[in-house]
Every structure is written in structure tokens, then in C-alpha cells.
């Protein structure tokens, strides 16, 4: 793995990314917005247990880090829609790798052979 060649830089990069992605709802919000752009209440419903403050904080954090964008429509009341940015879409590769790793290492045959 290339990252191991420059271990200090690798660890620092991972640490920085995890700091802004460490929120409780961050990964779930990203996965929802990868499906389609959504309004605040639509996101809240799709995420079941999220409270308004938690979702607001998560959306602000992701917008600040340019993972999502917020579009305001001049309606009464104001309509706001959130969508994934190119930077956020690129992060879906990380999700694919996490899924690949989980599938490879957390399968029933792996669990029974480690006992």
C-alpha cells in the first residue's frame, strides 16, 4: 500500500478526514444524498432517529467541507435542497472499499475459521 511508504503523512491524512466525518449521522447523510438531492425534512424522515439539531449540524459540517451543497429556492416558505458535490461523489469509492473489506473479512466462513 502506497500510504505505508509515508506513514506519518498517511496517518495525518486519515486523522484529518475522520475529524470532519466523525459525526454520528455523517455517513448516513452522505449515502442518502448519493441517491438523490433531498430537502431537509425528506432527509430527516429517511434517517428515522435523527433529531433536527443533529441533522442541521451534520449538514453544515458537510457543506463547510464541500461534500454537499445547499440550494435555496425563493419560495414562501423558503425551500432548501441538499445535494452531493463531486467531492462527495468521489467519497463513494471509500464506501465501496469498506463494503469490499467487510464482505471479504466479515463473512461467516472467516468468523468460523477464527474460532
C-alpha positions as a Markdown table, in Angstrom:
| # | Residue | x | y | z |
|---|---|---|---|---|
| 1 | Unk | 0.0 | 0.0 | 0.0 |
| 2 | Unk | 1.4 | 3.4 | -1.1 |
| 3 | Unk | 0.3 | 5.1 | 2.1 |
| 4 | Unk | 2.5 | 2.9 | 4.3 |
| 5 | Unk | 5.6 | 4.3 | 2.5 |
| 6 | Unk | 4.9 | 7.7 | 4.0 |
| 7 | Unk | 3.2 | 6.5 | 7.2 |
| 8 | Unk | 3.2 | 9.8 | 9.1 |
| 9 | Unk | 1.5 | 11.6 | 6.2 |
| 10 | Unk | -1.0 | 8.8 | 5.8 |
| 11 | Unk | -1.9 | 8.8 | 9.5 |
| 12 | Unk | -2.3 | 12.6 | 9.5 |
| 13 | Unk | -4.5 | 12.5 | 6.4 |
| 14 | Unk | -6.7 | 9.8 | 7.8 |
| 15 | Unk | -7.0 | 11.7 | 11.1 |
| 16 | Unk | -8.0 | 14.9 | 9.4 |
| 17 | Unk | -10.7 | 13.2 | 7.3 |
| 18 | Unk | -12.0 | 11.3 | 10.2 |
| 19 | Unk | -12.3 | 14.6 | 12.2 |
| 20 | Unk | -14.8 | 16.1 | 9.8 |
| 21 | Unk | -16.5 | 12.8 | 9.0 |
| 22 | Unk | -16.8 | 11.6 | 12.6 |
| 23 | Unk | -20.4 | 12.8 | 13.3 |
| 24 | Unk | -23.0 | 10.3 | 14.2 |
| 25 | Unk | -25.1 | 10.9 | 11.0 |
| 26 | Unk | -22.4 | 11.9 | 8.5 |
| 27 | Unk | -22.1 | 8.6 | 6.6 |
| 28 | Unk | -25.8 | 8.1 | 6.5 |
| 29 | Unk | -26.4 | 11.6 | 5.2 |
| 30 | Unk | -23.8 | 11.1 | 2.5 |
| 31 | Unk | -25.4 | 7.8 | 1.4 |
| 32 | Unk | -28.8 | 9.4 | 1.3 |
| 33 | Unk | -27.6 | 12.3 | -0.8 |
| 34 | Unk | -25.8 | 9.9 | -3.1 |
| 35 | Unk | -29.2 | 8.5 | -4.0 |
| 36 | Unk | -30.7 | 11.9 | -4.9 |
| 37 | Unk | -30.9 | 15.5 | -3.8 |
| 38 | Unk | -33.2 | 15.9 | -0.9 |
| 39 | Unk | -34.9 | 18.6 | 1.2 |
| 40 | Unk | -34.3 | 18.8 | 5.0 |
| 41 | Unk | -37.5 | 17.1 | 6.1 |
| 42 | Unk | -37.1 | 14.4 | 3.5 |
| 43 | Unk | -33.7 | 13.6 | 4.8 |
| 44 | Unk | -34.9 | 13.7 | 8.4 |
| 45 | Unk | -37.7 | 11.1 | 7.5 |
| 46 | Unk | -35.3 | 8.9 | 5.6 |
| 47 | Unk | -32.9 | 8.8 | 8.6 |
| 48 | Unk | -35.5 | 7.8 | 11.1 |
| 49 | Unk | -34.0 | 8.7 | 14.5 |
| 50 | Unk | -32.1 | 11.9 | 13.6 |
| 51 | Unk | -33.0 | 15.0 | 15.6 |
| 52 | Unk | -33.3 | 18.4 | 14.0 |
| 53 | Unk | -30.1 | 19.8 | 15.7 |
| 54 | Unk | -28.1 | 16.7 | 14.8 |
| 55 | Unk | -29.1 | 16.8 | 11.2 |
| 56 | Unk | -28.5 | 20.6 | 11.0 |
| 57 | Unk | -25.0 | 20.3 | 12.5 |
| 58 | Unk | -24.2 | 17.4 | 10.1 |
| 59 | Unk | -25.4 | 19.3 | 7.0 |
| 60 | Unk | -23.5 | 22.4 | 8.0 |
| 61 | Unk | -20.3 | 20.4 | 8.6 |
| 62 | Unk | -20.6 | 18.6 | 5.3 |
| 63 | Unk | -21.3 | 21.8 | 3.4 |
| 64 | Unk | -18.3 | 23.5 | 5.1 |
| 65 | Unk | -16.1 | 20.7 | 3.8 |
| 66 | Unk | -17.7 | 20.9 | 0.4 |
| 67 | Unk | -19.1 | 17.4 | 0.5 |
| 68 | Unk | -22.6 | 18.6 | -0.1 |
| 69 | Unk | -24.1 | 21.8 | -1.5 |
| 70 | Unk | -27.2 | 23.7 | -0.2 |
| 71 | Unk | -29.5 | 25.3 | -2.7 |
| 72 | Unk | -32.1 | 27.8 | -1.5 |
| 73 | Unk | -35.3 | 28.3 | -3.6 |
| 74 | Unk | -37.0 | 31.7 | -3.2 |
| 75 | Unk | -40.4 | 30.3 | -2.2 |
| 76 | Unk | -42.7 | 31.0 | 0.8 |
| 77 | Unk | -41.7 | 29.4 | 3.0 |
| 78 | Unk | -38.1 | 29.1 | 1.7 |
| 79 | Unk | -37.3 | 25.7 | 0.2 |
| 80 | Unk | -33.8 | 24.3 | 0.8 |
| 81 | Unk | -32.4 | 21.3 | -1.1 |
| 82 | Unk | -29.2 | 19.4 | -0.3 |
| 83 | Unk | -27.2 | 17.5 | -2.9 |
| 84 | Unk | -23.9 | 15.8 | -3.1 |
| 85 | Unk | -20.9 | 17.5 | -4.7 |
| 86 | Unk | -18.2 | 16.0 | -7.0 |
| 87 | Unk | -16.0 | 15.8 | -3.9 |
| 88 | Unk | -18.8 | 13.9 | -2.1 |
| 89 | Unk | -19.4 | 11.6 | -5.0 |
| 90 | Unk | -15.7 | 10.7 | -5.1 |
| 91 | Unk | -16.0 | 9.6 | -1.4 |
| 92 | Unk | -18.4 | 6.8 | -2.5 |
| 93 | Unk | -15.3 | 4.9 | -3.6 |
| 94 | Unk | -14.4 | 4.7 | 0.1 |
| 95 | Unk | -17.8 | 3.2 | 0.9 |
| 96 | Unk | -17.3 | 0.6 | -1.9 |
| 97 | Unk | -13.9 | -0.3 | -0.4 |
| 98 | Unk | -15.4 | -0.5 | 3.1 |
| 99 | Unk | -18.1 | -2.8 | 1.8 |
| 100 | Unk | -15.5 | -4.9 | -0.1 |
| 101 | Unk | -13.4 | -5.2 | 3.1 |
| 102 | Unk | -16.4 | -6.2 | 5.2 |
| 103 | Unk | -17.5 | -8.8 | 2.7 |
| 104 | Unk | -14.1 | -10.3 | 2.5 |
| 105 | Unk | -13.2 | -10.3 | 6.2 |
| 106 | Unk | -16.6 | -10.5 | 8.0 |
| 107 | Unk | -18.0 | -13.4 | 6.2 |
| 108 | Unk | -19.4 | -16.5 | 8.1 |
| 109 | Unk | -16.5 | -18.6 | 6.9 |
| 110 | Unk | -13.9 | -16.1 | 8.2 |
| 111 | Unk | -15.7 | -16.0 | 11.6 |
| 112 | Unk | -15.9 | -19.8 | 12.0 |
| 113 | Unk | -12.3 | -20.3 | 10.9 |
| 114 | Unk | -11.0 | -17.8 | 13.5 |
| 115 | Unk | -12.7 | -19.8 | 16.4 |
